[in-house]
């Protein structure tokens, strides 16, 4: 038990704490940056990657509430619903996207 009270153990444990805490702090700062200060297109790319997950749907809904005239957000959120098998909600969102930009989505 003398080892745990020695200066060497204190130096090693302090170094390990720094090695763990500094990268964790950097990751937290980057997440805050992406969430609050990135552009809408960057956030759309970030949130549409895990398509079909509840995180993707939640964050895309949040983006849509802040940008009501952007059809790309609704279009991407419809993909998540269609992949999960909730086709009724997916088609509703596709209809909203085509009503926002009918010329862009002529194929639908």
URHUPE-V373112 format. One line per field, one symbol per residue. ss: DSSP state (h for helix, s for strand, l for the rest). psi: psi as a letter, one per 30 degrees, with the letter a starting at -180 (. if undefined). burial: + if it has 9 or more other ideal C-beta (glycine too) atoms within 8 Angstrom, else -. Layout:
ss=???
psi=???
burial=???
This chain:
ss=llhhhlhhhhhhhhhhhhhhhhhhhhhhhhhhhhhhlllhhhhhhhhhlllllhhhhhhhhhhhhhllllhhhhhhhhhhhhhhllhhhhhhhhhhhhhhllllllll
psi=ffefgleeeeeeeeeeeeeeeeeeeeeeeeeeeeeeflleeeeeeeffeikfleeeeeeeeeeeefifgjfeeeeefeeeeeefgifeeeeeeeeeeffeieeehef.
burial=--------+-----------------------++---+-+-+++-+++--+----++-+++-++--+--++-++++++++++------+++-++-+++-+----+---
